[in-house]
Amino acid sequence: EPDGDQTFADAPQPPQIRTAFDFDGDGNADRSVFRPEFGGWYIDGQPTRFLGLPGDVPVPGDYDGDGTTEPAVFRDGAWYIEGQPTRYLGSAGDVPVPGDYDGDGDWDVAVYRDGAWFIEGQATQYLGVSTDVPVPGDYDGDGTTETAVFRPSVGGWYVDGETTVFYGLSTDVPVPADYDGDGTTDRAVYRPEYGGWYVDGLTTDCIGLSTDVPVPADYDGDSTTERAVFRPEYGGWYVQDEPTVFHGLGTD
């Protein structure tokens, strides 16, 4: 029978929630742009950093598990991550899909290729077909990233280990994230022609225009994702329930 001095240090701990695009570790997503012609990372409120070349794919993430996002780019199979040795996984034409696939607290480099998932340190996984859009996320709240795809032709969400859900139209942009703060990734789509945000199980909201780029993230540090868009022609960041901020150029 337990006594009053018993501790629970060995009890299972809930997964640590990390904020995407948090370059300074304050718990808020930072408005940030990558300027290819200079390889410049322009992060609101921080000094400019330089990493990358024209043609690189920006893949910022927490690759060292310290709770902050590192600037990083993917270049034809090479991963250039600030402060880390270059890693090699994938080839030209692959879609980079980094995430924490093993639940150890830091991001793993990974690529998606025509239904195959190549993840650093893991056996190749297969989920999806060539016309699918990869949408990895923590859909079950266990602290690890699951492989997943969105199939535009049928609006289908195929998540490893879960029942298929049909949500969205062929012209929608998938924007999965944790919009209700329960620690799991929600299936969600952005419908450009209406600026509509359709999140499974939540009320539809409208923010954005057809030419905007959806940039959902936790901008206020409340552990829920805000619907947000970047308007290239003005460099405007329109975040739900927050003042508009102008940061960036049309070519960023």
NUROTOR-528505 format. One record per residue (C-alpha): residue number from 1; x, y, z. Coordinates in pm, 1 decimal, decimal comma. Example, Ala and Ser with C-alpha at 12.3 -4.5 7.8 and 13.67 -1.06 7.14 Angstrom:
<sites>
 num        x        y        z
   1   1230,0   -450,0    780,0
   2   1367,0   -106,0    714,0
</sites>
This chain:
<sites>
 num        x        y        z
   1      0,0      0,0      0,0
   2    150,5    336,9    -96,6
   3    257,2    570,0    182,9
   4    257,9    949,3    197,7
   5    616,7    975,9     75,6
   6    561,8    792,4   -251,9
   7    657,3    985,7   -563,4
   8    542,4    936,2   -917,6
   9    862,0   1024,6  -1103,8
  10    842,3    702,3  -1303,1
  11    480,2    745,9  -1406,0
  12    417,7    799,4  -1780,5
  13    439,6   1165,4  -1871,8
  14    221,6   1334,1  -2133,9
  15    391,2   1421,6  -2462,7
  16    562,0   1760,6  -2461,3
  17    387,2   2001,5  -2694,9
  18    630,8   2195,6  -2910,9
  19    539,4   2503,0  -3108,1
  20    614,9   2496,8  -3479,9
  21    803,9   2799,1  -3620,1
  22    916,4   2906,5  -3271,0
  23   1265,6   3036,1  -3352,8
  24   1332,7   3196,5  -3012,3
  25   1183,4   2936,0  -2778,1
  26    920,0   3160,9  -2619,1
  27    631,6   2928,0  -2700,8
  28    488,6   3143,3  -2980,8
  29    515,3   3087,1  -3354,7
  30    718,4   3366,9  -3514,2
  31    623,8   3531,7  -3841,7
  32    910,8   3443,4  -4067,7
  33   1003,3   3427,6  -4434,6
  34   1277,4   3265,8  -4641,9
  35   1422,9   3489,3  -4915,1
  36   1575,8   3251,2  -5172,5
  37   1790,0   3497,8  -5366,6
  38   1994,8   3569,2  -5053,9
  39   1932,2   3253,1  -4853,2
  40   1801,8   3492,1  -4589,6
  41   1579,1   3398,3  -4297,4
  42   1387,8   3706,1  -4186,7
  43   1226,7   3632,9  -3851,9
  44   1014,6   3901,6  -3690,9
  45   1204,8   4060,6  -3401,5
  46   1530,2   3873,3  -3461,0
  47   1853,4   3933,9  -3651,7
  48   1856,6   3804,2  -4008,0
  49   2012,5   3461,9  -4052,0
  50   2149,8   3314,2  -4372,4
  51   2118,3   2952,9  -4480,5
  52   2029,0   2824,6  -4824,7
  53   2035,7   2897,3  -5196,0
  54   1777,9   2968,9  -5467,6
  55   1589,7   2647,4  -5539,7
  56   1618,7   2512,5  -5185,8
  57   1304,9   2404,8  -4998,8
  58   1278,0   2561,4  -4651,1
  59   1217,5   2292,5  -4386,3
  60   1246,9   2465,5  -4045,9
  61   1200,5   2243,7  -3742,3
  62   1328,7   2143,5  -3399,2
  63   1598,5   1900,6  -3510,5
  64   1794,2   1900,3  -3182,7
  65   1506,1   1879,2  -2935,6
  66   1581,1   2204,0  -2752,2
  67   1231,4   2346,7  -2800,6
  68   1330,5   2601,3  -3064,8
  69   1298,1   2586,6  -3441,9
  70   1617,2   2578,7  -3649,1
  71   1637,3   2726,3  -3999,9
  72   1692,8   2442,0  -4244,4
  73   1672,6   2370,9  -4616,9
  74   1637,8   2059,1  -4830,8
  75   1849,1   2046,1  -5148,0
  76   1827,3   1740,8  -5374,9
  77   1867,3   1493,7  -5089,5
  78   2090,5   1705,7  -4866,5
  79   1959,1   1857,2  -4543,5
  80   2134,0   2174,2  -4429,3
  81   2034,0   2251,7  -4070,7
  82   2168,1   2546,9  -3875,9
  83   2429,0   2435,5  -3623,4
  84   2431,7   2072,0  -3733,4
  85   2631,0   1856,4  -3975,2
  86   2474,8   1810,1  -4317,6
  87   2249,3   1505,4  -4340,8
  88   2165,3   1309,9  -4653,8
  89   1829,4   1146,6  -4716,8
  90   1626,1   1151,6  -5035,4
  91   1686,3   1280,4  -5384,3
  92   1577,4   1555,3  -5622,9
  93   1199,5   1555,0  -5665,4
  94   1122,7   1409,8  -5323,1
  95    885,5   1593,1  -5091,7
  96   1052,4   1669,0  -4756,9
  97    828,1   1567,9  -4463,5
  98   1033,2   1612,3  -4143,7
  99    874,5   1535,7  -3806,6
 100    922,2   1346,0  -3482,2
 101    845,2    997,0  -3608,0
 102   1007,2    812,9  -3316,0
 103    878,2   1029,7  -3031,6
 104   1219,5   1117,3  -2889,8
 105   1155,6   1492,6  -2884,5
 106   1355,3   1599,1  -3186,6
 107   1261,9   1610,0  -3553,5
 108   1375,2   1342,9  -3795,9
 109   1461,5   1414,4  -4157,4
 110   1221,6   1234,5  -4391,0
 111   1098,7   1240,2  -4749,3
 112    786,9   1122,4  -4931,5
 113    819,3    962,9  -5275,9
 114    514,0    829,8  -5463,1
 115    365,1    655,0  -5160,8
 116    694,9    561,6  -4994,7
 117    809,5    726,4  -4669,9
 118   1185,4    731,7  -4612,8
 119   1252,0    829,9  -4250,2
 120   1596,8    862,0  -4099,2
 121   1676,1    560,0  -3882,3
 122   1358,7    371,0  -3967,5
 123   1245,4    110,4  -4215,9
 124   1073,2    245,3  -4525,9
 125    697,2    279,3  -4482,8
 126    434,6    276,0  -4755,6
 127    118,2    483,7  -4746,8
 128    -33,7    674,8  -5037,0
 129     -7,7    704,8  -5413,1
 130    173,7    947,8  -5642,0
 131   -115,6   1196,4  -5659,4
 132   -162,3   1218,7  -5281,3
 133    -46,5   1509,5  -5065,9
 134    160,0   1406,8  -4761,1
 135     10,6   1545,8  -4436,7
 136    210,7   1396,8  -4147,4
 137    102,1   1486,4  -3794,8
 138     27,6   1354,2  -3446,0
 139   -330,1   1245,1  -3510,1
 140   -361,0   1025,5  -3201,4
 141   -186,6   1249,5  -2947,1
 142     85,5   1002,6  -2851,4
 143    370,9   1246,4  -2911,0
 144    491,0   1088,7  -3235,5
 145    430,5   1193,2  -3594,3
 146    219,5    955,7  -3801,9
 147    256,9    910,2  -4175,4
 148    -55,6   1036,8  -4349,8
 149   -178,9   1152,5  -4689,7
 150   -465,8   1360,5  -4824,3
 151   -619,9   1227,8  -5146,7
 152   -772,6   1528,6  -5326,5
 153   -976,3   1323,1  -5573,8
 154  -1199,0   1189,4  -5295,4
 155  -1120,2   1422,7  -5003,6
 156   -979,2   1123,1  -4817,1
 157   -745,8   1137,1  -4517,9
 158   -539,4    819,9  -4488,0
 159   -354,6    811,4  -4156,4
 160   -135,6    521,0  -4051,5
 161   -322,0    305,6  -3799,4
 162   -649,7    498,8  -3819,6
 163   -979,6    471,7  -4000,8
 164  -1001,8    667,5  -4326,0
 165  -1188,6    996,7  -4294,2
 166  -1334,1   1187,2  -4589,3
 167  -1316,0   1560,2  -4540,1
 168  -1258,5   1824,4  -4806,8
 169  -1277,5   1882,7  -5182,2
 170  -1029,3   1832,4  -5464,0
 171   -948,4   2205,1  -5482,0
 172   -885,7   2243,1  -5108,3
 173   -544,1   2292,2  -4948,2
 174   -486,4   2054,4  -4654,5
 175   -383,6   2243,1  -4338,9
 176   -374,8   1986,9  -4055,3
 177   -288,1   2120,0  -3708,0
 178   -416,6   2122,7  -3348,8
 179   -693,2   2382,8  -3371,2
 180   -876,6   2288,3  -3049,3
 181   -578,7   2245,7  -2816,1
 182   -642,2   1882,3  -2726,3
 183   -293,6   1769,2  -2825,2
 184   -392,7   1592,5  -3147,1
 185   -364,9   1700,3  -3509,4
 186   -701,4   1785,8  -3662,5
 187   -791,8   1717,9  -4023,7
 188   -850,7   2054,6  -4184,6
 189   -861,3   2221,2  -4524,9
 190   -836,6   2576,0  -4656,6
 191  -1075,0   2661,2  -4941,0
 192   -910,2   2948,4  -5129,6
 193  -1210,1   3072,8  -5328,6
 194  -1395,0   3153,9  -5006,3
 195  -1107,0   3198,1  -4764,9
 196  -1280,5   2923,1  -4570,7
 197  -1117,3   2716,3  -4299,0
 198  -1291,0   2383,2  -4252,8
 199  -1168,6   2194,7  -3945,7
 200  -1316,9   1855,8  -3866,6
 201  -1547,3   1891,9  -3566,5
 202  -1521,1   2270,8  -3541,3
 203  -1716,1   2568,1  -3675,3
 204  -1610,8   2700,0  -4015,9
 205  -1420,7   3029,4  -4011,8
 206  -1330,7   3257,8  -4300,6
 207  -1001,9   3443,8  -4320,9
 208   -809,2   3500,6  -4640,8
 209   -835,8   3549,6  -5015,8
 210   -779,0   3316,5  -5309,5
 211   -422,3   3442,8  -5359,4
 212   -320,4   3410,8  -4993,7
 213    -89,3   3142,5  -4854,2
 214   -228,9   2959,2  -4549,2
 215     16,6   2973,1  -4255,3
 216   -160,1   2823,0  -3951,4
 217     40,3   2815,8  -3626,9
 218     21,0   2897,9  -3255,3
 219    101,2   3270,3  -3270,4
 220    -17,9   3357,8  -2917,3
 221    127,3   3066,8  -2720,1
 222   -203,9   2922,0  -2597,7
 223   -126,6   2572,9  -2735,8
 224   -392,6   2600,0  -3006,7
 225   -335,6   2672,8  -3372,9
 226   -469,8   2998,3  -3514,2
 227   -601,4   3021,9  -3867,4
 228   -376,0   3260,7  -4055,6
 229   -273,6   3365,3  -4406,5
 230     22,4   3542,3  -4563,6
 231    -68,2   3791,1  -4838,3
 232    237,6   3811,7  -5065,7
 233    154,9   4132,9  -5249,7
 234    160,4   4328,0  -4923,5
 235    376,2   4104,7  -4705,2
 236     77,8   4097,2  -4471,8
 237     19,4   3839,9  -4199,4
 238   -349,1   3806,9  -4117,0
 239   -382,4   3598,0  -3802,8
 240   -715,4   3516,7  -3644,1
 241   -799,7   3761,3  -3360,6
 242   -466,8   3945,6  -3389,1
 243   -359,7   4276,7  -3545,7
 244   -223,6   4254,9  -3898,8
 245    156,7   4249,1  -3919,3
 246    355,2   4330,7  -4232,4
 247    669,7   4124,0  -4264,2
 248    814,4   4001,1  -4590,0
 249    800,5   4052,0  -4966,8
 250    599,8   3902,9  -5248,9
 251    888,1   3678,7  -5356,1
 252    951,7   3535,8  -5010,1
</sites>
